[in-house]
Amino acid sequence: MMFPWMRWMSQLHNRNRRDGSTSSKKKKKKIFDGREQTSTSIIDVAMLLEENIWIVGLELSKIIASEKVIQECAKKLYPVLCEVEGLTEDERYCALSKISNHPTQMLIFFSLPSSMRLEW
């Protein structure tokens, strides 16, 4: 799953990588007293920050996508527990509270065939 802003960041990152020749050139800038200052280090820092921001954006997107999957599973949990034959109402609520507190267990529960869910 790729969010629109993530696609934009990816395109920007790829374009900057393609046009990255500007960072290897030494650009010089005159200051008021006539000294020359190299802007290469500033450009390098900016490019490093850009890359780090891009990586953080990717990681955030993965986390958001994972959270969305967990939320969707949580919404389906009670109706699925109602379909499990042999569970009393109290057992459903007990399972609901235990499973929903542990997202990994919820994903495992949904991956099981319906015939095995009661045993689990």
N, C-alpha and C positions, 0 to 999 in steps of 0.2 A: 504494500500500500504506500503510495507516494502522495504527499500533500502538495498543493500547488506551490506554496512557498519553498518547499524542499526542492521541487523541480527547478524553480527559479535560481535557488542557491547553487544547485548542481550545474546549471548552465553557466552561471557567472563564474563558478570555480573552474570549469573546463575552459572557458574563454580566457580567463586570466592565466591559466597554465599554457595555453597556446601562445598567447601574446606575452609570455613571461620574459621575453628578451630584454624588456626595459629594466628589469631588476639587475641584470648582469652588467649593463652599461653604467659607467660612473657618470652621474649627473652632477654638475657643479653649480653652485648658486652663490652669487656675490652677496656679501653682507655689507652693512653700512661702512665699516672701516676698511673695506677692500679685501679682507680675508676671504678665502674660498672655503665653503663647507660642502662636504660630500653628503649627498642625500641618499646614497645607497643604503646606509644602515636603516634609515627611516623607512625606505621602501621595503627592505627585507623584513623589518618588524611588522609593517602593515600586512605584508603577504603571509607572514606566519600567523598573525591574528586572524586573517581571513580564513586560512586553512583550519585553524582551531575552532573558529565559529562554525564553519561548515561541518566539521566532525561532531561538534556538540549538537548541531541541528539534526544530523542523522540519528544520533543516539536518542534525542528527545522524540523524534518521530517513531522510532522503534518502541520506546516506552509507551507513548500514547496509543499506538496500534495494539500493543499487548494489553493495556488497560481496557481498551474498547472491547477486545475479545472477552476478557474476564467479565466485564459488565454485561455483555450480551449473554454469556453463560449464566450469570447470576439471575438474570430475568427469566430464564427458562427453567431454573432449578426446581422451583416448587411444582409447576405443572408436570415436570418429568417425574418427580418424586410421587406425585399422585398416580402416575401410571404404573409404578412398581407395585406388583401384586404382593400382598402379604404384609404391607406396612400399615400400622395403625396411625391415626392422626397424630398422636403423641410422638411416635417414632419419626414421622415425617418432619415435625417441627424440630425434634432433636437433631436429625440428620441435616436439616436446613441450616441450623445454627452452627453445627460443627463444620460442614463442608464449605459454607460460604465464608468462614473465617480463614480458610486456607485455599487460596486460588489454585495452587497446584493440584490439590486433591479434587477440586471441582473439575478441572480439565481432565484428570484421570477418570473421574466418575462418568463424564460424558463420553469418554473414549471407549468405555466398556459396552459390550452388547447388553441389551435390556435384560436378558435372562441372567446375567451375572451381577446386576446392580443390587439386588436384594442381599446377596451374599457379602458384597463389599461393604 
